[in-house]
Amino acid sequence: MVVRHINIAVLVSGHGRGSNLQAIIDACSDGRITGKVAVVIGVKDDAPAMERARSQGIATVAIRSKDFDSDEAYGARILEVLAEHETALVCLAGYMRILPSSVVSAYRHRIMNIHPALIPLFRGTGMFGEHVHQAAVEYGVKVSGCTVHFVDEQYDTGPIIIQKCVPVEEGDTAETLAARILVQEHKAYPEAIQLFAEGRLRVEGRVVHILG
Ligand code: GRF
């Protein structure tokens, strides 16, 4: 098995807290991930996740889609930054948009996202943040969890890499359920990234086989 030391680019949103970003940084520091966060791409420089990255000596680049005339131009700028940082893997952590298709094709099966539900449940348009957990509580599911998956051209539809479950308990609110799931997110994302670094993910159709 060839374990690679990979450069990771993390894409965050305008107001994301960056807790998954931090979980990835920590896993790189303590060797659970053989790699480093080379760059964090966000929407604005003063977003909490961007400040968090800079305070730990990680390069940040703000790229706003609305500053570009087209999705192609926006995608080209993202690709430029990814190339500058010799990115092997892109991790979305709270990134709220569909990535330009040029980025998805250039990094096919090298872009991951984390979603705070067991896909294919509670996913897709409008299913972000608290809405996901509110929907799960209202539906009355007895388990929920998180999913790390490869990114394709739509919301939350790419091949699934890792899922972790948590119980939904009597009296849970969207907030208490979110907190229970977040603990698992912080484990699942580093695990998925390290499987990638170890070359152990093989995608066949929409199934991800974990080798070894
Ligand atoms: C997480 O709940 C993740 O599942 C979702 O966006 C949230 C980002 O949280 N995609 P954080 O900024 O990593 O704390």
Boltz pocket constraint, residues with backbone or C-beta under 6 A from the ligand:
constraints:
  - pocket:
      binder: B
      contacts: [[A, 16], [A, 17], [A, 18], [A, 19], [A, 20], [A, 21], [A, 49], [A, 92], [A, 93], [A, 94], [A, 95], [A, 114], [A, 115], [A, 116], [A, 129], [A, 185]]
      max_distance: 6.0
